[in-house]
Amino acid sequence: MMNGFIFSAALLRLIGFTIIDARIIPEDDGLTVFPDVCHLERGSDIENTKSNCGIYRLDGMNYTWTLRSKDGVHEGIDAIIPGDILTHLQEGGLISDPFYDNNFLDQREIWMGKRTLFNSSCWSTSQKTDQFTDEYEIPNLEKRERTWIYETNFTLRSSKLNSVPREDHDSFDTTRILRSADDARKYAIVVEGIKMGASIFVNNINIGNATDQFLRYIFPLSPSVLHTPLSNLNTLSVVFDPEIDTAGRFMAASGGWDWAPYSKAAEASCSSRRVLTFGIVKPIYIVEVSDIAIIHVVPKIIYLGDASASKLNDRGDFQVLLDVHLQYLGKDIDDFFSSSSVIVLRAEFLDHKIYRNVKTENSRVEITEYASTIVVTISLSVPRNRLRLWWPNTLGDANLYTIHLAYINKSKSISTSWITTKIGFRTIELITHEKVGTQHKYAEGTGSAGMYFRINGVGIWARGANVVPMSQLDGRLTDIAHQILVESAAAANMNMLRVWGGGMLMPESFYRSCDELGILLYHDFFFVNEQFHQLERKRVIRDEIRFIVRSLSSHVSIVLWNGCNECNIDGSSRDNFTDFVFRIVAREDPFRVIWPSSPSQGWHSGVYASNGLPSGSVLTYKSNYSNSVESHGPYNHGWSRSFQSVNGHDRGKGYDMNIPIEVDQSLRIGLNLTNHFISEFGASVHSSFESMSSSLSSERWSLHGDSRIPSNCSIVYENYNNCEGENVMTQRNYPCDSHIEHFFGVSDLSKKGEDAFKEQLYKCMVSQMLWMKGRIENIRNRNIFGSLIWQLNENWPTGGWGLVEYGSETNIRGQVVGGRWKPLMHLLRGVLFQDVMAACGKAGKCFIRNDGMEDFKGNIKVECWSKNGVEILLDREIKMHPT
């Protein structure tokens, strides 16, 4: 091994990189480029970190923090990080399962402190949307007043960074730090994710605040902060003070949405931002850093052939531009710009191997308030016949290729930073003009003829669902659950998921699984049409957008960056989205589609008309809010005339069962015709008895719960609804009365007991399946090329919208890891999301549609079933081209 391998593996973790093995590759000059040490690949929890990786974990099962309240009421609670306050209080025995009955409401004084209603002057607010302008009084929200402190101790010793283990962890394996040739050591604390705002203290000295859930924080540890000598004890404290202003940069669905529990709690300020839980929700660790560290690798993959509305076979090569972002941390930056400093690259595409040494002399420097970032761009040309394309699910294989990179200073015979990333090769176009290819090469703007994606020259029907966080409790989130969730989507023949803007950045396991399984991602930034989480032009937002784009850019699955969920952008060139967010995105990632809001009609200018990619000119947004290109809905909200619930107010003016469907055989279907994209539609639904009963007392086993207990529910404003009373089912979002009544007839849904509850829940799920069956058959009978169901997964056991049940970790009673499938999911897999599907409707009219990539040849058989038996109406062989 080369002497002096410094922190490399350490600061690479600053971008969240997994431990994998490297191989030794001799170069022409005899320099060992990839020595046999572990390095870090984006996104791991570093579960298998070896002792020589230059990183010291302050999280995981072998390391315990102490949690206490500042007011001294609660002390000495063990806490395993990552996690959240409610999970830690439950594990410490202070509260019961928050999702059991109404515990998340009944026990909130323990984590909130004194429950105090906000002064009424806080709550007079106006909300203006494209549909209405009204004044609202938002009652019954209580402010969180209790401050919580997470603490741990560590020591720094010569060439070792040591924990202070608990008595039951005396054998804790400390992390060895490998040092550079000049023996200079620098340390930093890295916080991958803080939710709800916290101050970071080392030895009672504030080294910074973390206020943005969607941003990674790096806090240098200066010698003046650390105790000397290095063997002395240091104390790290993370203080969650409710008065810290987060400016709304946390999950908008925290504390309530129409599929999430309503906490009735908010931040201490008059911000009106709901809260439920908070904590150190992602890994936290200490690294020893060197002078130069790779912090991001941003691949930009460019197809050099001509765009064509036909499948890419072997025509055209690809160019790969790798922007390697390095952070300078040393004393003499001239070392970096010397001829002895190089970026070494190794890649292999089928039988085509590439080795490259790129000098850093001509790099560009980005100066920020916190640090200087050096960007080195490496260009590779990859012949088309030396690689296999990445294809969406059901259309081909999701081929990926590995690239290794290292920063090396030859004069010092040291390598200081290593990275491995995977990339895929595909083209992406968003087609919105009717006559594709007739526009001038540099024409700009979104068309009005529709919206569909073309991947590798092939127009596709984007089918899938919207993804929300798998739990309100961050301590319950696991990699395996997210992996299984994506596997479920792929198994149901989905090819696209939308990461919804009111949620959170998903774990790396989610993105990696999407890459590997061919699941396209329509990815929101984290802004929603709710005034308390909207966009402000601030430096922290700029850093957040850059971090999200740079850290996720290697994921070939991401095809579209969307600005906001259901925001009415004003359309001017000085709008915060057009002139701020998307100026950053277009500069950072010009080879993905950008989209103003979901839904929207796109751009007047700033994107190429031919593919929707940024053109580099001024962005202006089409501000007219219509459904001509993209839409949300329809939604079938469950409601009840006799039972009140937090989202179940009486919408009952009618109910379209949509059975049998209206089949219009005169409609023309084709990519070259006016079409449409639906990015949200769905029906509310409960989960199975196994899922629901495990979170309810047996005396509450009924869709109406304990109906003898009076409830008073008020529909206040968007997601600030409120139910008072002890009937736990009023808090389970939507009732299912309207669904069951229309598909199965009127029945007593207040009937209690195991058998009654099983029947009610089964009928509820089948009702959702039948209603959605009609909707999807209608979609496939029309010229619609985007169908994203609201929503894929549940956030807790409730009357939500999910296709799969709650299931974020392994030890939750009644739940299945990754989520148990509901009936609709099985129908998607077997029929509705198949490439080729046939359906019949009123008057015996039928249709068949082929959304695959190849011709279909087979038999179609139509049968009429009645009490008199089965009559065969049609049985013949057909051949059908793709749509």
Disulfide bonds with the S-S distance in Angstrom:
Cys38-Cys53 1.84
Cys122-Cys270 1.71
Cys564-Cys567 1.71
Cys713-Cys723 1.99
Cys736-Cys764 2.07
Cys840-Cys846 1.96
